[in-house]
Amino acid sequence: MLKRVGRLLTLGGKAVLCYLAFAVAMLIPKRRGLWLFGAWMSRKYSDNPKYVQRFISERKPGIDAVWVAKDRDLYDRLREQGVAV
């Protein structure tokens, strides 16, 4: 089974998987004006996404810039700081 998956990925399967992921993503309903941000697999509030999220939140009133946090401590800390989580 793993050999088949590996062979698929090496024989152009990556492109097929990307296309399928894109097609599935197109079926998921989206909300206009909602931008999601995250860093380090949604476990940290740092790096460029942090500053882009801050910039959008402060200067683009029609856009909801929301930080995605997997860690409960990070979530609570960001809520205390007033960051949209």
C-alpha positions as CSV (number, residue, x, y, z in Angstrom):
1,M,0.0,0.0,0.0
2,L,2.7,2.5,1.0
3,K,4.7,1.6,-2.1
4,R,1.7,2.4,-4.3
5,V,1.3,5.8,-2.6
6,G,5.0,6.5,-3.0
7,R,4.9,5.6,-6.7
8,L,1.8,7.7,-7.2
9,L,3.5,10.7,-5.7
10,T,6.7,10.3,-7.7
11,L,4.8,9.8,-11.0
12,G,3.0,13.1,-11.1
13,G,0.6,12.2,-8.4
14,K,1.5,15.3,-6.5
15,A,-0.1,17.4,-9.2
16,V,-3.2,15.2,-9.1
17,L,-3.4,15.4,-5.3
18,C,-3.0,19.2,-5.5
19,Y,-5.8,19.4,-8.1
20,L,-8.1,17.2,-6.0
21,A,-7.4,19.3,-2.9
22,F,-8.2,22.5,-4.8
23,A,-11.4,21.0,-6.2
24,V,-12.5,19.9,-2.7
25,A,-11.6,23.4,-1.3
26,M,-13.9,25.0,-3.9
27,L,-16.9,23.0,-2.5
28,I,-16.4,24.4,1.0
29,P,-18.5,27.6,1.6
30,K,-16.4,30.7,2.3
31,R,-17.2,33.9,4.0
32,R,-16.2,37.1,2.2
33,G,-14.0,39.4,4.3
34,L,-12.8,36.6,6.6
35,W,-9.0,36.2,6.5
36,L,-7.4,33.5,8.7
37,F,-3.8,33.7,9.9
38,G,-1.6,31.3,11.8
39,A,2.1,30.5,12.4
40,W,4.0,27.4,13.4
41,M,1.0,25.0,12.7
42,S,-1.3,27.4,14.7
43,R,0.8,27.0,17.8
44,K,2.5,30.4,18.0
45,Y,1.6,34.0,17.5
46,S,4.8,35.2,15.6
47,D,6.6,35.9,12.4
48,N,5.3,37.7,9.3
49,P,1.7,36.4,9.7
50,K,1.5,38.2,13.1
51,Y,2.4,41.5,11.6
52,V,0.2,41.1,8.5
53,Q,-2.7,40.2,10.7
54,R,-2.1,43.3,12.8
55,F,-1.8,45.5,9.8
56,I,-5.1,44.2,8.2
57,S,-6.9,44.4,11.6
58,E,-5.9,48.0,12.1
59,R,-6.2,49.4,8.5
60,K,-8.8,47.4,6.7
61,P,-12.2,47.7,8.6
62,G,-14.1,45.5,6.1
63,I,-11.9,42.5,6.7
64,D,-12.1,40.2,9.8
65,A,-8.5,39.2,10.3
66,V,-8.7,36.2,12.7
67,W,-5.8,34.3,14.2
68,V,-6.1,30.5,14.4
69,A,-4.8,29.0,17.6
70,K,-4.7,25.3,18.5
71,D,-3.2,25.8,21.9
72,R,-5.6,26.8,24.6
73,D,-3.0,28.9,26.5
74,L,-2.2,30.8,23.3
75,Y,-5.9,31.4,22.6
76,D,-6.5,32.8,26.1
77,R,-3.4,35.0,25.9
78,L,-4.5,36.4,22.5
79,R,-8.0,37.1,23.8
80,E,-6.5,39.0,26.7
81,Q,-4.5,41.1,24.3
82,G,-7.6,41.9,22.2
83,V,-6.5,39.9,19.2
84,A,-9.4,38.4,17.2
85,V,-9.1,34.6,17.7
